[in-house]
Amino acid sequence: MLSTRLTLALALTLTVTAPAYADPPAAPVAGERGEAVFAGGCFWCMETAFEGQPGVKEVISGYAGGAKKSPTYEEVGGGDTGHAESVRVVYDPSKTTYAKLLDIFWRNVDPFSAGGQFCDRGPQYRSALFPLDDNQRRAAEASKREVEKKLGKPVVTQLESLGAGFFPAEAYHQDFYKKDPLWYRTYRAGCGRDRRLKDVWGAAPETAH
């Protein structure tokens, strides 16, 4: 992507003495913090997929899935760290859910593209889900099955661990579409992202601009 940019996601138990009921899950409390991590190729574009969505508080571009701690953009771009360009989505669980974020994720990736996304090739641009707990893992697995059922093809997007963790990218990458909108739009159009998303999903996604 370095050169490309430049150039162009009721149980009941009865006993013999008295009924016992499983406690219902606690309702989310306004102001609570949820986090989710996704990789879908260029993190500039994945930022715009989640920015402004109901319940989303913050979207941070960064690197996840590799073994190296605190990698640089150049190191990740070289393809040797194991990291993928990723985003961390911070959200309010009382206003949105991980399942809704998964829906946004899928509509913004090509789930059939191995070895990268759109014009950006290499493992650093792969699509991936990074579940942060068992609940997220179950939801991610179920959503992947639904996508395969809906689209009628095997999905290559994998569920992965964070590896060494999620590391925010350099400051100039954060909200890049706001800092240099012309360059961002030129890159996105030249990479063919929206054309391919329309081919896969039937319509290009709505994104922040």
Backbone as CSV, one residue per row, in Angstrom:
resi,resn,N_x,N_y,N_z,CA_x,CA_y,CA_z,C_x,C_y,C_z
1,MET,0.818,-1.203,0.000,0.000,0.000,0.000,0.850,1.251,0.000
2,LEU,2.124,1.134,0.389,2.968,2.310,0.382,3.009,2.949,-1.008
3,SER,3.339,2.139,-2.005,3.446,2.689,-3.345,2.080,2.987,-3.928
4,THR,1.088,2.133,-3.630,-0.253,2.346,-4.169,-0.837,3.655,-3.682
5,ARG,-0.636,3.947,-2.412,-1.191,5.184,-1.869,-0.550,6.396,-2.514
6,LEU,0.670,6.211,-2.727,1.345,7.339,-3.324,0.867,7.528,-4.750
7,THR,0.600,6.472,-5.440,0.175,6.567,-6.823,-1.330,6.588,-6.931
8,LEU,-1.682,6.423,-6.594,-3.116,6.522,-6.759,-3.654,6.800,-5.346
9,ALA,-16.219,-5.024,10.479,-17.921,-6.567,11.980,-19.779,-6.894,13.475
10,LEU,-33.684,-18.894,26.379,-34.211,-18.964,27.819,-33.873,-20.343,28.425
11,ALA,-32.995,-20.198,29.415,-32.652,-21.494,29.995,-33.319,-21.606,31.343
12,LEU,-33.965,-22.755,31.640,-34.622,-22.990,32.923,-34.066,-24.280,33.533
13,THR,-33.917,-24.315,34.905,-33.485,-25.514,35.611,-34.490,-25.784,36.704
14,LEU,-35.141,-26.993,36.733,-36.150,-27.331,37.716,-35.571,-28.312,38.725
15,THR,-35.910,-28.112,39.990,-35.552,-29.060,41.027,-36.848,-29.619,41.597
16,VAL,-36.743,-30.644,42.420,-37.943,-31.248,42.986,-38.562,-30.361,44.047
17,THR,-37.807,-29.374,44.549,-38.325,-28.542,45.623,-38.818,-27.189,45.145
18,ALA,-38.097,-26.563,44.216,-38.493,-25.231,43.763,-37.824,-24.946,42.430
19,PRO,-38.464,-24.152,41.573,-37.848,-23.809,40.294,-36.690,-22.843,40.484
20,ALA,-35.670,-23.002,39.686,-34.537,-22.086,39.709,-34.350,-21.540,38.308
21,TYR,-34.119,-20.270,38.198,-34.017,-19.615,36.905,-32.621,-19.025,36.729
22,ALA,-32.095,-19.166,35.511,-30.808,-18.547,35.229,-30.977,-17.034,35.261
23,ASP,-30.017,-16.345,35.846,-30.083,-14.888,35.884,-29.974,-14.334,34.468
24,PRO,-30.832,-13.395,34.101,-30.717,-12.792,32.772,-29.454,-11.951,32.694
25,PRO,-28.891,-11.792,31.508,-27.707,-10.943,31.402,-28.042,-9.515,31.777
26,ALA,-27.111,-8.885,32.449,-27.328,-7.504,32.860,-27.413,-6.607,31.631
27,ALA,-28.345,-5.689,31.681,-28.482,-4.744,30.569,-27.267,-3.827,30.542
28,PRO,-26.759,-3.496,29.354,-25.623,-2.567,29.271,-25.965,-1.242,29.922
29,VAL,-24.989,-0.662,30.559,-25.156,0.609,31.233,-24.574,1.706,30.361
30,ALA,-25.338,2.774,30.194,-24.851,3.884,29.378,-23.511,4.361,29.908
31,GLY,-22.587,4.595,29.011,-21.262,5.061,29.401,-20.244,3.958,29.536
32,GLU,-20.693,2.686,29.528,-19.735,1.598,29.570,-18.913,1.586,28.292
33,ARG,-17.775,0.930,28.347,-16.842,0.932,27.230,-16.693,-0.475,26.669
34,GLY,-16.913,-0.614,25.389,-16.637,-1.849,24.684,-15.556,-1.605,23.661
35,GLU,-14.820,-2.651,23.313,-13.779,-2.531,22.306,-13.865,-3.693,21.331
36,ALA,-13.498,-3.434,20.098,-13.453,-4.464,19.070,-12.302,-4.123,18.132
37,VAL,-11.669,-5.156,17.576,-10.534,-4.944,16.673,-10.791,-5.702,15.371
38,PHE,-10.605,-5.003,14.267,-10.843,-5.569,12.942,-9.711,-5.192,12.002
39,ALA,-9.452,-6.040,11.028,-8.520,-5.722,9.947,-9.242,-5.897,8.626
40,GLY,-9.121,-4.904,7.760,-9.800,-4.982,6.476,-9.044,-4.260,5.385
41,GLY,-7.730,-4.469,5.351,-6.925,-3.740,4.388,-6.577,-2.368,4.924
42,CYS,-6.547,-1.389,4.053,-6.147,-0.028,4.421,-6.890,0.481,5.648
43,PHE,-6.134,0.840,6.693,-6.825,1.282,7.906,-7.442,2.659,7.757
44,TRP,-6.971,3.460,6.806,-7.667,4.727,6.539,-9.120,4.462,6.174
45,CYS,-9.326,3.479,5.321,-10.674,3.176,4.831,-11.519,2.488,5.897
46,MET,-10.909,1.641,6.706,-11.669,0.991,7.765,-12.060,1.976,8.859
47,GLU,-11.245,2.999,9.074,-11.637,4.066,9.997,-12.945,4.696,9.546
48,THR,-13.027,5.025,8.260,-14.224,5.709,7.781,-15.450,4.803,7.813
49,ALA,-15.244,3.480,7.805,-16.377,2.556,7.878,-17.098,2.652,9.221
50,PHE,-16.338,2.902,10.286,-16.921,2.897,11.633,-17.145,4.298,12.206
51,GLU,-16.398,5.275,11.730,-16.552,6.644,12.235,-17.993,7.110,12.052
52,GLY,-18.559,7.682,13.097,-19.893,8.250,13.012,-21.031,7.260,13.129
53,GLN,-20.731,5.974,13.249,-21.798,4.986,13.422,-22.403,5.121,14.822
54,PRO,-23.726,4.864,14.984,-24.366,5.004,16.288,-23.636,4.178,17.355
55,GLY,-23.336,4.824,18.475,-22.698,4.140,19.591,-21.189,4.073,19.520
56,VAL,-20.605,4.402,18.378,-19.141,4.350,18.242,-18.547,5.639,18.795
57,LYS,-17.627,5.477,19.745,-17.015,6.632,20.387,-15.719,7.059,19.716
58,GLU,-14.946,6.073,19.282,-13.616,6.382,18.756,-13.159,5.240,17.860
59,VAL,-12.426,5.569,16.814,-11.827,4.566,15.941,-10.348,4.907,15.799
60,ILE,-9.502,3.940,16.086,-8.061,4.161,16.112,-7.398,3.244,15.094
61,SER,-6.616,3.808,14.210,-5.846,3.008,13.266,-4.623,2.423,13.971
62,GLY,-4.264,1.198,13.594,-3.101,0.594,14.230,-2.729,-0.733,13.601
63,TYR,-1.996,-1.527,14.372,-1.451,-2.794,13.892,-1.778,-3.892,14.900
64,ALA,-2.176,-5.069,14.401,-2.552,-6.179,15.276,-2.251,-7.503,14.586
65,GLY,-2.065,-8.540,15.407,-1.927,-9.891,14.878,-0.510,-10.379,14.704
66,GLY,0.463,-9.550,15.015,1.857,-9.947,14.849,2.582,-10.108,16.165
67,ALA,3.829,-10.518,16.081,4.614,-10.788,17.280,5.445,-9.595,17.745
68,LYS,5.697,-8.660,16.856,6.565,-7.534,17.203,5.804,-6.483,17.999
69,LYS,6.419,-5.989,19.067,5.811,-4.942,19.865,6.140,-3.571,19.269
70,SER,5.158,-2.712,19.308,5.296,-1.333,18.854,5.950,-1.222,17.481
71,PRO,5.390,-1.883,16.485,5.980,-1.795,15.141,5.726,-0.435,14.512
72,THR,6.552,-0.087,13.549,6.349,1.136,12.797,5.572,0.828,11.520
73,TYR,5.077,1.880,10.883,4.355,1.731,9.627,5.243,1.088,8.562
74,GLU,6.478,1.515,8.513,7.395,0.963,7.529,7.649,-0.517,7.780
75,GLU,7.792,-0.911,9.047,8.022,-2.318,9.371,6.817,-3.176,9.005
76,VAL,5.624,-2.708,9.348,4.411,-3.464,9.003,4.244,-3.512,7.495
77,GLY,4.484,-2.385,6.831,4.343,-2.322,5.385,5.294,-3.260,4.660
78,GLY,6.405,-3.606,5.301,7.341,-4.549,4.702,6.835,-5.980,4.690
79,GLY,5.804,-6.263,5.492,5.174,-7.579,5.476,5.842,-8.639,6.316
80,ASP,6.811,-8.253,7.157,7.567,-9.263,7.907,7.217,-9.324,9.394
81,THR,6.347,-8.453,9.895,6.068,-8.413,11.332,4.940,-9.351,11.742
82,GLY,4.124,-9.797,10.772,2.936,-10.594,11.093,1.717,-9.750,11.399
83,HIS,1.913,-8.452,11.543,0.789,-7.565,11.836,-0.019,-7.260,10.582
84,ALA,-1.282,-6.928,10.803,-2.143,-6.406,9.749,-2.539,-4.980,10.107
85,GLU,-2.670,-4.130,9.101,-3.271,-2.829,9.351,-4.673,-3.072,9.905
86,SER,-4.997,-2.446,11.025,-6.221,-2.759,11.770,-6.823,-1.492,12.351
87,VAL,-8.041,-1.636,12.886,-8.655,-0.549,13.635,-9.192,-1.092,14.965
88,ARG,-9.052,-0.268,15.990,-9.700,-0.558,17.281,-10.907,0.357,17.393
89,VAL,-12.074,-0.250,17.572,-13.323,0.494,17.672,-13.755,0.529,19.136
90,VAL,-13.863,1.710,19.683,-14.334,1.900,21.055,-15.803,2.312,20.975
91,TYR,-16.660,1.585,21.702,-18.096,1.830,21.540,-18.832,1.741,22.871
92,ASP,-20.057,2.262,22.870,-20.941,2.247,24.035,-21.897,1.059,23.876
93,PRO,-21.758,-0.006,24.700,-22.603,-1.197,24.546,-24.085,-0.947,24.772
94,SER,-24.443,0.197,25.366,-25.860,0.509,25.541,-26.461,1.096,24.271
95,LYS,-25.606,1.441,23.301,-26.083,2.073,22.081,-25.820,1.248,20.828
96,THR,-24.905,0.328,20.901,-24.654,-0.560,19.782,-24.120,-1.879,20.323
97,THR,-23.936,-2.850,19.455,-23.487,-4.173,19.869,-22.330,-4.630,18.996
98,TYR,-21.607,-5.611,19.479,-20.531,-6.199,18.687,-21.097,-6.804,17.412
99,ALA,-22.282,-7.393,17.497,-22.905,-7.983,16.307,-23.141,-6.923,15.233
100,LYS,-23.571,-5.729,15.626,-23.778,-4.663,14.649,-22.448,-4.209,14.051
101,LEU,-21.414,-4.174,14.873,-20.096,-3.819,14.349,-19.605,-4.870,13.369
102,LEU,-19.904,-6.124,13.632,-19.542,-7.179,12.681,-20.219,-6.966,11.341
103,ASP,-21.481,-6.562,11.359,-22.188,-6.293,10.106,-21.477,-5.199,9.305
104,ILE,-21.052,-4.150,10.005,-20.334,-3.064,9.329,-19.015,-3.580,8.771
105,PHE,-18.309,-4.370,9.557,-17.040,-4.935,9.101,-17.209,-5.690,7.793
106,TRP,-18.135,-6.639,7.768,-18.282,-7.484,6.587,-18.596,-6.666,5.354
107,ARG,-19.466,-5.651,5.498,-19.867,-4.862,4.340,-18.727,-3.995,3.805
108,ASN,-17.615,-3.951,4.510,-16.489,-3.121,4.105,-15.246,-3.917,3.747
109,VAL,-15.390,-5.224,3.588,-14.268,-6.056,3.152,-14.710,-6.977,2.022
110,ASP,-13.727,-7.481,1.301,-13.958,-8.547,0.337,-13.606,-9.856,1.047
111,PRO,-14.606,-10.607,1.528,-14.328,-11.791,2.358,-13.775,-12.967,1.565
112,PHE,-13.643,-12.808,0.253,-13.142,-13.890,-0.596,-11.713,-13.646,-1.080
113,SER,-11.131,-12.536,-0.671,-9.815,-12.154,-1.174,-8.720,-12.613,-0.210
114,ALA,-7.958,-13.606,-0.611,-6.817,-14.062,0.177,-5.587,-13.240,-0.210
115,GLY,-4.733,-12.989,0.762,-3.478,-12.313,0.460,-3.564,-10.811,0.355
116,GLY,-4.616,-10.227,0.883,-4.738,-8.782,0.860,-6.155,-8.346,0.570
117,GLN,-6.334,-7.047,0.463,-7.640,-6.469,0.174,-7.520,-5.459,-0.950
118,PHE,-8.355,-5.662,-1.981,-8.436,-4.735,-3.097,-7.053,-4.613,-3.753
119,CYS,-6.544,-3.403,-3.961,-5.256,-3.286,-4.648,-4.069,-3.524,-3.728
120,ASP,-4.294,-3.605,-2.434,-3.202,-3.772,-1.469,-2.976,-5.250,-1.189
121,ARG,-1.812,-5.733,-1.553,-1.543,-7.155,-1.433,-0.472,-7.410,-0.386
122,GLY,-0.557,-8.590,0.229,0.374,-8.963,1.274,-0.359,-9.212,2.571
123,PRO,0.239,-9.995,3.481,-0.441,-10.340,4.739,-0.746,-9.145,5.617
124,GLN,-0.007,-8.066,5.438,-0.267,-6.864,6.241,-1.575,-6.189,5.869
125,TYR,-2.186,-6.616,4.752,-3.460,-6.052,4.306,-4.580,-7.081,4.301
126,ARG,-4.395,-8.186,5.001,-5.413,-9.234,5.061,-6.638,-8.755,5.831
127,SER,-7.777,-9.408,5.585,-8.953,-9.169,6.421,-8.928,-10.173,7.568
128,ALA,-9.272,-9.711,8.766,-9.224,-10.584,9.948,-10.123,-10.024,11.040
129,LEU,-10.638,-10.944,11.849,-11.387,-10.599,13.060,-10.517,-10.965,14.259
130,PHE,-10.469,-10.077,15.233,-9.664,-10.302,16.434,-10.573,-10.310,17.664
131,PRO,-11.270,-11.433,17.938,-12.155,-11.473,19.102,-11.364,-11.253,20.393
132,LEU,-11.920,-10.436,21.275,-11.232,-10.100,22.523,-11.688,-10.936,23.700
133,ASP,-12.744,-11.750,23.535,-13.191,-12.659,24.595,-14.032,-13.757,23.950
134,ASP,-14.512,-14.689,24.762,-15.267,-15.824,24.234,-16.578,-15.391,23.587
135,ASN,-17.237,-14.395,24.166,-18.494,-13.924,23.578,-18.264,-13.348,22.184
136,GLN,-17.220,-12.562,22.051,-16.917,-12.024,20.730,-16.540,-13.135,19.757
137,ARG,-15.818,-14.129,20.228,-15.428,-15.229,19.336,-16.663,-15.975,18.828
138,ARG,-17.610,-16.269,19.717,-18.824,-16.965,19.280,-19.610,-16.120,18.278
139,ALA,-19.706,-14.827,18.558,-20.437,-13.949,17.653,-19.740,-13.849,16.301
140,ALA,-18.421,-13.780,16.308,-17.665,-13.685,15.065,-17.797,-14.969,14.250
141,GLU,-17.729,-16.110,14.900,-17.885,-17.384,14.194,-19.269,-17.489,13.570
142,ALA,-20.292,-17.078,14.329,-21.655,-17.141,13.812,-21.836,-16.188,12.633
143,SER,-21.258,-15.006,12.726,-21.412,-14.037,11.638,-20.705,-14.523,10.381
144,LYS,-19.570,-15.159,10.544,-18.855,-15.693,9.377,-19.693,-16.765,8.684
145,ARG,-20.341,-17.616,9.469,-21.216,-18.635,8.872,-22.372,-17.990,8.124
146,GLU,-22.925,-16.927,8.684,-24.038,-16.246,8.034,-23.612,-15.617,6.708
147,VAL,-22.416,-15.046,6.692,-21.922,-14.457,5.447,-21.730,-15.538,4.387
148,GLU,-21.160,-16.661,4.776,-20.978,-17.753,3.820,-22.321,-18.244,3.289
149,LYS,-23.317,-18.309,4.172,-24.652,-18.738,3.752,-25.273,-17.714,2.815
150,LYS,-25.138,-16.450,3.160,-25.755,-15.382,2.369,-25.126,-15.288,0.984
151,LEU,-23.800,-15.370,0.928,-23.101,-15.160,-0.332,-22.795,-16.452,-1.071
152,GLY,-22.979,-17.594,-0.406,-22.860,-18.879,-1.073,-21.457,-19.301,-1.441
153,LYS,-20.454,-18.772,-0.708,-19.063,-19.130,-0.982,-18.293,-19.190,0.326
154,PRO,-17.222,-19.986,0.378,-16.379,-20.004,1.586,-15.696,-18.654,1.788
155,VAL,-15.668,-18.219,3.023,-15.030,-16.956,3.396,-13.596,-17.233,3.832
156,VAL,-12.655,-16.450,3.325,-11.249,-16.663,3.684,-10.842,-15.852,4.908
157,THR,-11.632,-14.858,5.297,-11.336,-14.060,6.485,-11.233,-14.966,7.704
158,GLN,-10.170,-14.792,8.482,-9.923,-15.656,9.624,-10.160,-14.935,10.946
159,LEU,-10.453,-15.732,11.995,-10.451,-15.238,13.360,-9.046,-15.454,13.909
160,GLU,-8.454,-14.406,14.450,-7.072,-14.474,14.894,-6.927,-13.906,16.298
161,SER,-5.807,-14.225,16.928,-5.464,-13.590,18.197,-4.770,-12.269,17.904
162,LEU,-4.710,-11.404,18.900,-4.050,-10.118,18.731,-2.536,-10.253,18.629
163,GLY,-2.002,-11.416,18.941,-0.555,-11.561,18.955,0.033,-10.752,20.093
164,ALA,0.979,-9.897,19.786,1.606,-9.072,20.824,0.682,-7.967,21.317
165,GLY,-0.436,-7.753,20.626,-1.381,-6.731,21.050,-1.782,-5.831,19.904
166,PHE,-2.558,-4.809,20.238,-2.931,-3.779,19.275,-2.062,-2.564,19.548
167,PHE,-1.437,-2.050,18.511,-0.539,-0.909,18.651,-1.025,0.228,17.757
168,PRO,-1.385,1.369,18.340,-1.844,2.491,17.515,-0.792,2.906,16.498
169,ALA,-1.267,3.265,15.329,-0.368,3.747,14.287,0.080,5.170,14.602
170,GLU,1.007,5.625,13.809,1.549,6.961,13.961,0.441,8.013,13.836
171,ALA,0.659,9.156,14.474,-0.386,10.180,14.581,-0.891,10.628,13.214
172,TYR,-0.023,10.697,12.216,-0.481,11.217,10.931,-1.450,10.279,10.227
173,HIS,-1.535,9.019,10.662,-2.498,8.091,10.067,-3.894,8.229,10.678
174,GLN,-3.991,8.778,11.881,-5.280,8.862,12.560,-6.162,9.897,11.863
175,ASP,-7.396,9.481,11.530,-8.335,10.372,10.835,-7.715,10.962,9.572
176,PHE,-7.005,10.119,8.841,-6.302,10.619,7.660,-7.270,11.206,6.636
177,TYR,-8.480,10.643,6.552,-9.437,11.129,5.558,-9.840,12.575,5.820
178,LYS,-9.660,13.050,7.051,-9.925,14.444,7.376,-8.700,15.318,7.096
179,LYS,-7.522,14.753,7.313,-6.295,15.537,7.165,-5.937,15.792,5.710
180,ASP,-6.171,14.799,4.881,-5.844,14.938,3.465,-6.938,14.273,2.643
181,PRO,-8.124,14.892,2.587,-9.271,14.247,1.922,-9.051,13.977,0.450
182,LEU,-8.332,14.843,-0.248,-8.105,14.618,-1.672,-7.247,13.376,-1.892
183,TRP,-6.175,13.259,-1.146,-5.305,12.093,-1.275,-6.075,10.827,-0.903
184,TYR,-6.865,10.908,0.184,-7.648,9.757,0.621,-8.632,9.319,-0.463
185,ARG,-9.376,10.256,-1.028,-10.373,9.901,-2.039,-9.709,9.362,-3.305
186,THR,-8.572,9.968,-3.672,-7.853,9.499,-4.854,-7.357,8.072,-4.657
187,TYR,-6.773,7.811,-3.487,-6.308,6.459,-3.189,-7.468,5.467,-3.202
188,ARG,-8.560,5.790,-2.519,-9.685,4.862,-2.388,-10.279,4.531,-3.758
189,ALA,-10.451,5.553,-4.586,-11.002,5.315,-5.914,-10.030,4.508,-6.764
190,GLY,-8.757,4.880,-6.707,-7.766,4.184,-7.511,-7.582,2.739,-7.114
191,CYS,-7.806,2.441,-5.843,-7.643,1.071,-5.353,-8.822,0.182,-5.734
192,GLY,-9.909,0.783,-6.199,-11.066,-0.005,-6.628,-11.878,-0.595,-5.501
193,ARG,-11.740,-0.024,-4.310,-12.402,-0.587,-3.135,-13.923,-0.590,-3.284
194,ASP,-14.503,0.550,-3.590,-15.965,0.638,-3.645,-16.550,-0.153,-4.806
195,ARG,-15.817,-0.212,-5.907,-16.299,-1.019,-7.035,-16.396,-2.493,-6.642
196,ARG,-15.370,-2.983,-5.976,-15.379,-4.390,-5.582,-16.421,-4.653,-4.499
197,LEU,-16.577,-3.748,-3.543,-17.597,-3.930,-2.502,-18.991,-3.989,-3.118
198,LYS,-19.222,-3.176,-4.148,-20.514,-3.225,-4.822,-20.699,-4.552,-5.540
199,ASP,-19.634,-5.081,-6.120,-19.711,-6.386,-6.782,-20.079,-7.487,-5.786
200,VAL,-19.474,-7.446,-4.593,-19.681,-8.486,-3.592,-21.029,-8.337,-2.906
201,TRP,-21.364,-7.119,-2.486,-22.501,-6.895,-1.596,-23.715,-6.274,-2.282
202,GLY,-23.537,-5.824,-3.516,-24.666,-5.265,-4.235,-24.792,-3.763,-4.129
203,ALA,-24.034,-3.171,-3.216,-24.047,-1.712,-3.079,-22.785,-1.318,-2.352
204,ALA,-22.248,-0.176,-2.702,-21.085,0.331,-1.998,-21.504,0.758,-0.597
205,PRO,-20.622,0.602,0.400,-21.003,0.960,1.771,-21.046,2.461,1.977
206,GLU,-21.802,2.870,2.981,-21.773,4.263,3.393,-20.567,4.450,4.308
207,THR,-19.795,5.495,4.040,-18.608,5.739,4.843,-18.546,7.210,5.223
208,ALA,-17.754,7.483,6.242,-17.544,8.868,6.630,-16.708,9.561,5.567
209,HIS,-16.950,10.820,5.362,-16.198,11.577,4.361,-15.725,12.887,4.975
